[in-house]
Amino acid sequence: MNKQTILITGSHGFVGRTLTNYLFSKKYNLLTPSHRELDLLDDKSVDQFFKKHKIDIVIHTALVGGSRTEERVENALDSNLRMFLNLVRNKKRFKKMIHCGSGAEFDKRFPIVQVTEEDFDERVPVDEYGFSKYLMSKYIEETEGIVCLRIFAVFGRGERYMYRFISNAICRNIFNLPITMRQDVYFDYFNVNDFARIVEHFILHDGKHKIYNIGSGKRINLKTITKIINEIADHTSEVIIAKKGLNNEYTCSNKRLVAEIPDFKFTTMEDSIKDLYQWYKNNKKSIKKELL
């Protein structure tokens, strides 16, 4: 059986790098081009890349914006749409596209609570990142050969510990610093390695639907996460919350995904945090304390 050739965009980012490492171990032919090799904003560069390479599957993880530090990135709408459309313009040159969507498509100005795929389009996001992902999902709804995996709160090894809450909290604990948060909030966190396994399912199978919410289906608040960290750690960190009350919830229903992959088991938060804590502890020398 011939190996499938997979193009992973954004392969140097958190999710893209995890997928690259996971799928490499599964012996696929992987294309993980640098920006110099493939400029997704340049239609001619994208066209030439597809003419040069025979590609079976595109996994699109590249994005602009989306993180707390990039909430107001200029041209996020234009950049995200151009990258996406330059890829789908070449749809005749690949068999399938797996697109990474976002819970931000539901409009983060309001609480997003256990939303289903059918709840999509009740509101239109006003931020450029959320609006770009919203428009891509609208396109995917009307297009064959593309599946959207709508990510909610993913975490794990390789994320930016300076900003991402779970990694930041673990690192602060390791350095005997207090754990800080702007405000408590409920998320639907899941392990990035679980996402890699989900992606491989959609590499090997055609989904019954075009869009799937990707989350554990279990809400957890940041205060509970700090308790888990303190329970497994050598040092108990003080927890400082700047603002009382709860921020807008950000959770989803994953019933469609569970129906698609009924035997799939998410890694528990306790096991995921324990693994991540030990990983940071083993790599303490690489953590820059001044960035925490």
C-alpha contacts under 8 A as a table, 3 or more apart, distances in Angstrom:
res1	aa1	res2	aa2	distance
3	K	27	K	7.48
3	K	28	Y	5.62
3	K	29	N	6.24
4	Q	28	Y	5.71
4	Q	29	N	5.99
4	Q	55	I	7.83
4	Q	56	D	6.03
4	Q	57	I	7.62
5	T	28	Y	6.28
5	T	29	N	4.50
5	T	30	L	5.77
5	T	31	L	7.29
5	T	54	K	7.31
5	T	55	I	5.26
5	T	56	D	5.30
5	T	57	I	6.59
6	I	28	Y	7.12
6	I	29	N	6.15
6	I	30	L	4.99
6	I	31	L	6.02
6	I	55	I	6.09
6	I	56	D	5.97
6	I	57	I	4.81
6	I	58	V	5.77
6	I	59	I	7.19
7	L	30	L	6.04
7	L	31	L	4.65
7	L	32	T	6.24
7	L	55	I	6.76
7	L	57	I	6.31
7	L	58	V	4.79
7	L	59	I	6.10
8	I	11	S	5.69
8	I	16	G	6.71
8	I	20	T	7.35
8	I	30	L	7.28
8	I	31	L	6.23
8	I	32	T	5.44
8	I	33	P	7.91
8	I	58	V	6.11
8	I	59	I	4.85
8	I	60	H	6.09
8	I	61	T	7.10
9	T	16	G	6.99
9	T	32	T	6.64
9	T	33	P	7.42
9	T	58	V	7.69
9	T	59	I	6.36
9	T	60	H	5.06
9	T	61	T	5.50
9	T	62	A	5.27
10	G	13	G	5.51
10	G	16	G	5.41
10	G	17	R	7.82
10	G	32	T	7.90
10	G	60	H	7.14
10	G	61	T	5.20
10	G	62	A	3.91
10	G	63	L	7.27
11	S	14	F	7.89
11	S	15	V	7.54
11	S	16	G	3.99
11	S	17	R	4.89
11	S	19	L	7.77
11	S	20	T	6.59
11	S	32	T	5.69
11	S	33	P	7.58
11	S	61	T	7.39
11	S	62	A	7.54
12	H	16	G	6.02
12	H	17	R	5.24
13	G	16	G	5.20
13	G	17	R	5.64
13	G	62	A	7.58
14	F	17	R	5.46
14	F	18	T	6.38
14	F	158	G	5.86
14	F	159	E	5.37
14	F	160	R	7.86
15	V	18	T	5.20
15	V	19	L	6.25
15	V	61	T	6.91
15	V	192	V	6.95
16	G	19	L	5.15
16	G	20	T	6.10
16	G	61	T	5.87
16	G	62	A	7.67
17	R	20	T	4.99
17	R	21	N	6.25
18	T	21	N	5.28
18	T	22	Y	6.14
18	T	158	G	7.81
18	T	192	V	7.22
18	T	193	N	7.11
18	T	196	A	7.09
19	L	22	Y	5.08
19	L	23	L	5.88
19	L	196	A	5.47
20	T	23	L	5.38
20	T	24	F	5.85
20	T	30	L	7.50
20	T	32	T	7.72
21	N	24	F	5.26
21	N	25	S	6.52
22	Y	25	S	5.45
22	Y	26	K	6.81
22	Y	193	N	7.98
22	Y	196	A	6.64
23	L	26	K	4.89
23	L	27	K	6.67
23	L	28	Y	6.27
23	L	30	L	7.87
23	L	196	A	7.94
23	L	200	E	7.77
24	F	27	K	5.27
24	F	28	Y	5.99
24	F	29	N	7.61
24	F	30	L	6.97
25	S	28	Y	7.90
33	P	36	R	7.75
33	P	37	E	5.48
33	P	38	L	5.97
34	S	37	E	5.15
34	S	38	L	6.18
35	H	38	L	5.04
35	H	39	D	5.17
35	H	40	L	7.74
36	R	39	D	6.39
38	L	45	S	6.03
38	L	46	V	6.35
38	L	49	F	6.82
39	D	42	D	5.46
39	D	45	S	5.83
39	D	46	V	6.65
40	L	43	D	7.01
40	L	45	S	7.11
40	L	46	V	5.95
40	L	82	R	7.45
40	L	83	M	4.88
40	L	86	N	6.77
40	L	87	L	7.65
41	L	79	S	6.68
41	L	82	R	5.71
41	L	83	M	5.26
41	L	86	N	7.29
42	D	45	S	5.28
42	D	46	V	6.38
42	D	86	N	7.62
43	D	46	V	5.17
43	D	47	D	6.09
43	D	86	N	5.51
44	K	47	D	5.03
44	K	48	Q	6.05
45	S	48	Q	5.25
45	S	49	F	6.18
46	V	49	F	5.13
46	V	50	F	6.42
46	V	86	N	6.49
46	V	87	L	6.92
47	D	50	F	5.38
47	D	51	K	6.29
47	D	86	N	7.84
47	D	90	N	6.87
48	Q	51	K	5.01
48	Q	52	K	6.10
49	F	52	K	5.14
49	F	53	H	6.19
50	F	53	H	5.22
50	F	54	K	6.82
50	F	55	I	7.24
50	F	90	N	7.22
50	F	93	R	6.64
51	K	54	K	7.41
51	K	93	R	7.91
54	K	93	R	7.51
54	K	94	F	7.67
55	I	58	V	7.41
55	I	93	R	6.98
55	I	94	F	5.40
55	I	95	K	7.78
56	D	94	F	4.92
56	D	95	K	5.18
56	D	96	K	6.72
57	I	94	F	5.95
57	I	95	K	5.85
57	I	96	K	4.91
57	I	97	M	5.65
57	I	98	I	7.57
57	I	203	I	7.51
58	V	94	F	7.29
58	V	96	K	6.41
58	V	97	M	4.64
58	V	98	I	6.16
59	I	97	M	5.86
59	I	98	I	4.72
59	I	99	H	5.97
59	I	100	C	7.78
60	H	84	F	7.91
60	H	97	M	7.33
60	H	98	I	6.20
60	H	99	H	4.88
60	H	100	C	6.10
61	T	99	H	6.77
61	T	100	C	5.52
63	L	66	G	7.76
63	L	79	S	7.99
63	L	80	N	5.90
64	V	73	V	7.54
64	V	76	A	5.38
64	V	79	S	6.78
64	V	80	N	6.13
64	V	129	Y	7.30
65	G	70	E	4.85
65	G	71	E	5.94
65	G	72	R	7.31
65	G	73	V	5.86
65	G	76	A	6.01
65	G	129	Y	5.77
66	G	70	E	6.18
66	G	71	E	6.06
66	G	129	Y	5.93
66	G	130	G	7.65
67	S	70	E	5.15
67	S	71	E	6.03
68	R	71	E	5.40
68	R	163	Y	7.61
69	T	163	Y	7.51
70	E	73	V	5.31
71	E	127	D	7.98
71	E	129	Y	7.67
72	R	127	D	7.72
72	R	128	E	7.71
73	V	76	A	5.81
75	N	78	D	5.17
75	N	79	S	5.90
75	N	128	E	7.65
76	A	79	S	5.18
76	A	80	N	5.89
76	A	128	E	5.67
76	A	129	Y	5.72
76	A	132	S	7.62
77	L	80	N	5.48
77	L	81	L	6.15
77	L	128	E	4.78
77	L	129	Y	5.88
77	L	131	F	6.99
77	L	132	S	5.07
78	D	81	L	5.40
78	D	82	R	6.03
78	D	132	S	7.86
79	S	82	R	5.19
79	S	83	M	6.19
80	N	83	M	5.32
80	N	84	F	6.23
80	N	129	Y	7.73
80	N	132	S	6.27
80	N	133	K	7.87
81	L	84	F	5.14
81	L	85	L	5.92
81	L	132	S	6.18
81	L	136	M	7.34
82	R	85	L	5.18
82	R	86	N	5.83
83	M	86	N	5.32
83	M	87	L	6.43
84	F	87	L	5.32
84	F	88	V	6.36
84	F	136	M	7.60
85	L	88	V	5.03
85	L	89	R	5.89
86	N	89	R	5.29
86	N	90	N	7.06
87	L	90	N	5.54
87	L	91	K	7.00
88	V	91	K	4.88
89	R	92	K	7.94
90	N	93	R	5.47
90	N	94	F	7.35
91	K	94	F	5.61
91	K	95	K	7.41
91	K	96	K	7.98
92	K	95	K	7.47
94	F	97	M	7.76
95	K	145	G	6.93
96	K	145	G	5.05
96	K	146	I	5.94
97	M	145	G	6.32
97	M	146	I	4.68
97	M	147	V	6.40
98	I	146	I	5.92
98	I	147	V	5.12
98	I	148	C	6.08
98	I	149	L	7.20
98	I	199	V	7.72
98	I	202	F	7.56
98	I	203	I	7.95
99	H	146	I	7.01
99	H	147	V	6.06
99	H	148	C	4.73
99	H	149	L	6.14
100	C	148	C	5.87
100	C	149	L	5.12
100	C	150	R	5.99
100	C	151	I	6.69
101	G	105	E	7.84
101	G	133	K	6.06
101	G	137	S	7.42
101	G	148	C	5.79
101	G	149	L	5.50
101	G	150	R	4.04
101	G	151	I	5.80
102	S	105	E	5.89
102	S	130	G	7.55
102	S	133	K	6.56
102	S	149	L	7.82
102	S	150	R	4.61
102	S	151	I	4.70
102	S	152	F	6.02
103	G	106	F	5.92
103	G	107	D	7.96
103	G	150	R	6.05
103	G	151	I	5.95
103	G	152	F	5.00
103	G	213	N	7.80
103	G	250	Y	7.56
103	G	252	C	8.00
104	A	107	D	5.41
104	A	108	K	5.67
104	A	125	P	7.48
104	A	129	Y	7.76
104	A	130	G	4.83
104	A	133	K	7.49
104	A	134	Y	7.95
104	A	152	F	7.99
105	E	108	K	7.87
105	E	120	F	7.55
105	E	124	V	7.53
105	E	125	P	6.38
105	E	130	G	5.01
105	E	131	F	6.56
105	E	133	K	5.79
105	E	134	Y	4.69
106	F	112	I	6.93
106	F	120	F	6.17
106	F	121	D	7.08
106	F	122	E	7.62
106	F	123	R	6.48
106	F	124	V	7.12
106	F	125	P	6.69
106	F	130	G	7.78
106	F	134	Y	7.74
107	D	110	F	6.40
107	D	112	I	7.75
107	D	123	R	6.42
107	D	124	V	6.25
107	D	125	P	4.31
107	D	126	V	7.29
107	D	130	G	6.69
108	K	111	P	6.69
108	K	112	I	6.92
108	K	125	P	7.20
108	K	130	G	7.98
108	K	248	N	7.56
108	K	250	Y	7.86
109	R	125	P	7.77
109	R	248	N	7.77
110	F	248	N	6.21
111	P	248	N	4.34
111	P	249	E	4.83
111	P	250	Y	6.45
112	I	115	V	6.34
112	I	248	N	6.99
112	I	249	E	5.44
112	I	250	Y	4.76
112	I	251	T	5.91
112	I	252	C	7.41
113	V	249	E	5.94
113	V	250	Y	6.01
113	V	251	T	5.06
113	V	252	C	6.20
114	Q	217	G	7.70
114	Q	250	Y	7.86
114	Q	251	T	4.93
114	Q	252	C	3.78
114	Q	253	S	4.75
115	V	119	D	6.07
115	V	251	T	6.76
115	V	252	C	4.54
115	V	253	S	5.47
116	T	119	D	5.31
116	T	120	F	7.38
116	T	213	N	7.26
116	T	252	C	6.33
116	T	253	S	5.23
116	T	254	N	7.36
117	E	120	F	5.63
117	E	211	I	7.17
117	E	212	Y	6.77
117	E	213	N	6.55
119	D	122	E	6.14
120	F	123	R	7.53
121	D	124	V	6.35
124	V	131	F	6.89
124	V	134	Y	7.42
125	P	128	E	7.85
125	P	130	G	5.51
125	P	131	F	5.03
125	P	134	Y	7.36
126	V	130	G	7.10
126	V	131	F	6.13
127	D	130	G	5.53
127	D	131	F	5.96
128	E	131	F	5.11
128	E	132	S	5.99
129	Y	132	S	5.22
129	Y	133	K	6.41
130	G	133	K	5.23
130	G	134	Y	6.05
131	F	134	Y	4.86
131	F	135	L	6.16
132	S	135	L	5.22
132	S	136	M	6.33
133	K	136	M	5.08
133	K	137	S	6.30
134	Y	137	S	5.25
134	Y	138	K	6.35
135	L	138	K	5.00
135	L	139	Y	6.30
136	M	139	Y	5.05
136	M	140	I	6.16
137	S	140	I	4.90
137	S	141	E	6.10
137	S	148	C	7.05
137	S	211	I	7.71
138	K	141	E	5.27
138	K	142	E	7.00
139	Y	142	E	5.55
139	Y	143	T	6.39
140	I	143	T	4.94
140	I	144	E	7.42
140	I	146	I	6.25
140	I	147	V	7.17
140	I	148	C	7.24
140	I	210	K	6.96
140	I	211	I	7.96
141	E	210	K	6.41
141	E	211	I	7.62
143	T	146	I	6.76
146	I	210	K	6.75
147	V	207	G	7.47
147	V	209	H	7.59
147	V	210	K	4.71
147	V	211	I	5.77
147	V	212	Y	7.94
148	C	210	K	6.14
148	C	211	I	4.61
148	C	212	Y	6.30
149	L	211	I	6.05
149	L	212	Y	5.13
149	L	213	N	6.20
149	L	214	I	6.15
150	R	211	I	7.04
150	R	212	Y	5.84
150	R	213	N	4.75
150	R	214	I	5.44
151	I	154	V	7.04
151	I	213	N	6.49
151	I	214	I	4.94
151	I	215	G	6.76
152	F	187	F	7.96
152	F	188	D	6.40
152	F	189	Y	7.11
152	F	213	N	7.58
152	F	214	I	6.24
152	F	215	G	5.87
152	F	250	Y	7.35
152	F	251	T	6.98
152	F	252	C	7.43
153	A	187	F	6.45
153	A	188	D	5.57
153	A	189	Y	4.49
153	A	190	F	6.36
153	A	215	G	7.11
154	V	189	Y	5.49
154	V	190	F	5.03
154	V	191	N	5.82
154	V	192	V	5.63
154	V	215	G	7.97
155	F	159	E	6.73
155	F	164	R	7.94
155	F	166	I	7.40
155	F	167	S	7.99
155	F	189	Y	6.95
155	F	190	F	6.35
155	F	191	N	5.39
155	F	192	V	5.53
156	G	159	E	6.14
156	G	167	S	7.55
156	G	191	N	5.73
156	G	192	V	5.51
156	G	193	N	7.53
156	G	272	S	7.60
156	G	276	L	6.49
157	R	192	V	7.87
157	R	276	L	6.32
157	R	279	W	7.62
159	E	164	R	6.96
159	E	167	S	7.38
160	R	163	Y	5.89
160	R	164	R	5.85
160	R	167	S	7.49
161	Y	164	R	5.44
161	Y	165	F	7.52
161	Y	166	I	7.90
161	Y	167	S	4.80
161	Y	168	N	4.73
161	Y	171	C	7.33
161	Y	292	L	7.53
162	M	167	S	7.80
162	M	168	N	5.76
162	M	291	L	5.76
162	M	292	L	5.24
163	Y	168	N	6.31
163	Y	292	L	7.90
164	R	167	S	5.83
164	R	168	N	5.82
165	F	168	N	5.06
165	F	169	A	5.89
165	F	181	M	7.94
166	I	169	A	5.17
166	I	170	I	6.22
166	I	225	I	7.49
166	I	273	I	7.94
167	S	170	I	5.13
167	S	171	C	6.13
167	S	276	L	7.66
168	N	171	C	5.17
168	N	172	R	6.06
168	N	292	L	6.54
169	A	172	R	5.15
169	A	173	N	6.18
169	A	179	I	5.38
169	A	180	T	7.44
169	A	226	T	7.23
169	A	229	I	7.90
170	I	173	N	5.13
170	I	174	I	6.29
170	I	229	I	6.64
170	I	277	Y	6.04
170	I	280	Y	7.65
171	C	174	I	5.03
171	C	175	F	6.38
171	C	277	Y	7.97
171	C	280	Y	6.87
171	C	287	I	7.67
171	C	292	L	7.47
172	R	175	F	5.20
172	R	176	N	6.21
172	R	177	L	4.87
172	R	178	P	6.45
172	R	179	I	6.15
172	R	292	L	6.60
173	N	176	N	4.94
173	N	177	L	5.53
173	N	178	P	6.77
173	N	179	I	6.86
173	N	230	N	7.84
173	N	233	A	7.55
173	N	235	H	6.73
173	N	236	T	7.24
173	N	237	S	5.67
174	I	177	L	7.53
174	I	233	A	7.79
174	I	235	H	7.40
174	I	281	K	6.87
174	I	284	K	7.97
175	F	289	K	7.36
176	N	235	H	6.74
176	N	236	T	7.99
176	N	237	S	6.57
177	L	237	S	6.45
177	L	238	E	7.66
178	P	237	S	5.09
178	P	238	E	4.67
178	P	239	V	5.75
178	P	240	I	6.85
179	I	226	T	7.61
179	I	237	S	6.26
179	I	238	E	6.11
179	I	239	V	4.80
179	I	240	I	6.11
180	T	239	V	5.90
180	T	240	I	4.74
180	T	241	I	5.92
180	T	242	A	7.65
181	M	184	D	6.99
181	M	240	I	6.46
181	M	241	I	5.07
181	M	242	A	6.36
182	R	241	I	5.80
182	R	242	A	4.87
182	R	243	K	5.97
183	Q	241	I	5.78
183	Q	242	A	6.08
183	Q	243	K	5.07
183	Q	244	K	6.46
183	Q	245	G	6.98
183	Q	246	L	6.28
183	Q	247	N	6.19
184	D	221	N	6.56
184	D	222	L	5.63
184	D	223	K	6.53
184	D	241	I	7.17
184	D	243	K	7.92
184	D	244	K	7.59
184	D	245	G	6.73
184	D	246	L	5.11
184	D	247	N	6.22
185	V	221	N	5.25
185	V	222	L	6.01
185	V	246	L	5.15
185	V	247	N	5.01
185	V	248	N	6.55
185	V	249	E	5.91
186	Y	219	R	5.94
186	Y	220	I	5.22
186	Y	221	N	4.06
186	Y	222	L	6.71
186	Y	246	L	7.88
186	Y	247	N	7.87
186	Y	248	N	7.68
186	Y	249	E	4.98
186	Y	250	Y	6.28
186	Y	251	T	7.25
187	F	219	R	5.52
187	F	220	I	5.60
187	F	221	N	6.13
187	F	222	L	7.88
187	F	249	E	6.23
187	F	250	Y	4.95
187	F	251	T	5.41
188	D	215	G	5.75
188	D	216	S	6.22
188	D	217	G	6.53
188	D	218	K	5.91
188	D	219	R	4.86
188	D	220	I	6.43
188	D	250	Y	6.57
188	D	251	T	4.76
188	D	252	C	6.77
189	Y	215	G	6.55
189	Y	216	S	6.59
189	Y	218	K	7.82
189	Y	219	R	7.42
189	Y	220	I	7.36
189	Y	269	M	7.86
190	F	194	D	7.17
190	F	195	F	7.88
190	F	215	G	6.07
190	F	216	S	5.66
190	F	266	F	7.35
190	F	267	T	7.52
190	F	269	M	7.32
191	N	194	D	5.30
191	N	195	F	6.77
191	N	266	F	7.72
191	N	267	T	6.70
191	N	269	M	7.93
191	N	272	S	6.47
192	V	195	F	4.94
192	V	196	A	6.51
193	N	196	A	5.04
193	N	197	R	6.59
194	D	197	R	5.16
194	D	198	I	6.33
194	D	266	F	6.31
194	D	267	T	6.99
195	F	198	I	4.96
195	F	199	V	6.14
195	F	214	I	7.95
196	A	199	V	5.10
196	A	200	E	6.32
197	R	200	E	5.16
197	R	201	H	6.48
198	I	201	H	5.16
198	I	202	F	6.72
199	V	202	F	5.22
199	V	203	I	6.30
200	E	203	I	4.81
200	E	204	L	6.27
201	H	204	L	5.26
201	H	205	H	5.90
202	F	205	H	4.90
202	F	206	D	6.05
202	F	207	G	6.61
203	I	206	D	7.61
207	G	210	K	6.91
207	G	260	E	7.19
208	K	260	E	7.36
209	H	212	Y	7.26
212	Y	254	N	7.59
212	Y	256	R	6.51
212	Y	257	L	6.06
213	N	252	C	6.72
213	N	253	S	6.94
213	N	254	N	5.62
213	N	256	R	7.45
213	N	257	L	6.89
214	I	252	C	7.78
214	I	254	N	6.27
214	I	257	L	7.15
215	G	218	K	7.76
215	G	251	T	7.60
215	G	252	C	6.42
215	G	253	S	7.41
215	G	254	N	6.04
216	S	254	N	6.87
216	S	266	F	6.38
217	G	251	T	7.50
217	G	252	C	6.21
217	G	253	S	5.45
217	G	254	N	5.41
217	G	255	K	7.89
218	K	251	T	7.93
219	R	251	T	6.36
220	I	224	T	6.73
220	I	225	I	7.39
221	N	224	T	5.51
221	N	225	I	6.61
222	L	225	I	4.98
222	L	226	T	6.37
223	K	226	T	5.14
223	K	227	K	6.44
224	T	227	K	5.05
224	T	228	I	6.40
225	I	228	I	5.12
225	I	229	I	6.32
226	T	229	I	5.04
226	T	230	N	6.13
226	T	239	V	7.42
227	K	230	N	5.10
227	K	231	E	6.08
228	I	231	E	5.14
228	I	232	I	6.48
228	I	270	E	6.75
228	I	273	I	7.65
229	I	232	I	5.47
229	I	233	A	5.96
229	I	273	I	7.06
229	I	274	K	7.69
229	I	277	Y	7.78
230	N	233	A	5.11
230	N	234	D	7.77
230	N	235	H	6.85
230	N	236	T	5.05
230	N	237	S	6.51
231	E	236	T	7.65
232	I	274	K	6.81
233	A	236	T	6.77
233	A	277	Y	7.90
241	I	244	K	7.09
246	L	249	E	7.86
253	S	256	R	7.89
254	N	257	L	5.29
254	N	258	V	6.22
255	K	258	V	5.01
255	K	259	A	6.09
256	R	259	A	5.16
256	R	260	E	6.26
257	L	260	E	4.95
257	L	261	I	6.15
257	L	262	P	7.96
258	V	261	I	5.14
258	V	262	P	5.00
258	V	263	D	7.88
258	V	264	F	7.18
259	A	262	P	5.30
261	I	264	F	5.56
267	T	271	D	6.60
267	T	272	S	6.33
268	T	271	D	5.30
268	T	272	S	6.10
269	M	272	S	5.01
269	M	273	I	5.93
270	E	273	I	5.33
270	E	274	K	6.03
271	D	274	K	5.07
271	D	275	D	6.12
272	S	275	D	5.25
272	S	276	L	6.16
273	I	276	L	5.01
273	I	277	Y	5.90
274	K	277	Y	5.14
274	K	278	Q	6.28
275	D	278	Q	5.30
275	D	279	W	6.21
276	L	279	W	5.00
276	L	280	Y	6.27
277	Y	280	Y	5.30
277	Y	281	K	6.09
278	Q	281	K	4.92
278	Q	282	N	6.08
279	W	282	N	5.18
279	W	283	N	6.23
280	Y	283	N	4.91
280	Y	284	K	5.68
280	Y	287	I	7.95
281	K	284	K	5.10
283	N	286	S	5.66
283	N	287	I	7.15
284	K	287	I	5.39
285	K	288	K	7.82
288	K	291	L	5.64
288	K	292	L	7.23
289	K	292	L	5.49
